[in-house]
Amino acid sequence: MTEREPQGPAPASAVVTRASMSGRGPVRFRARWAKGRTGAVALVAAFAALAALWAAVPQPRTGEGSVDVTRLVPGDG
């Protein structure tokens, strides 16, 4: 395993700014596509895309090297 050098706050703040602009901007500035029937279609399309992504991600295999979470209980002390 290699250690990563710290990148500083610039990449993280760029991601946060972009996410904030793409999520809040259309609602805040009353974008035409975010209102009415078009907004509902965009919302349904976004949920469908997320559901497809959720279905596409494979379920992790259990076996050697995995952790049995049912055995992770605190001790008596």
C-alpha positions, -999 to 999 in steps of 0.1 A, spaced: 0 0 0 14 34 -9 8 66 10 -8 94 -8 5 129 -5 -20 154 9 -36 174 -19 -48 203 2 -82 219 4 -83 231 -33 -96 198 -49 -121 192 -22 -135 227 -23 -137 226 -61 -158 194 -59 -180 210 -32 -185 241 -52 -194 222 -84 -218 199 -66 -234 229 -49 -238 248 -82 -253 218 -100 -277 209 -72 -288 242 -59 -283 265 -88 -313 254 -110 -337 257 -80 -322 289 -66 -322 307 -100 -355 292 -112 -342 274 -142 -369 266 -167 -361 229 -170 -363 225 -132 -400 236 -129 -432 219 -138 -435 188 -160 -399 191 -173 -386 192 -137 -406 161 -128 -392 143 -159 -357 154 -150 -362 141 -114 -375 108 -125 -346 104 -150 -321 112 -122 -337 86 -100 -337 60 -128 -300 67 -135 -292 62 -98 -312 30 -97 -294 17 -128 -260 26 -111 -271 9 -79 -280 -23 -99 -248 -22 -119 -225 -22 -88 -216 -58 -80 -223 -72 -46 -191 -80 -27 -181 -116 -23 -179 -130 12 -153 -156 22 -117 -156 30 -105 -121 39 -139 -107 46 -152 -97 80 -182 -114 97 -199 -83 112 -221 -104 134 -190 -113 155 -180 -77 160 -194 -72 195 -178 -53 223 -160 -74 249 -169 -76 286 -146 -47 296 
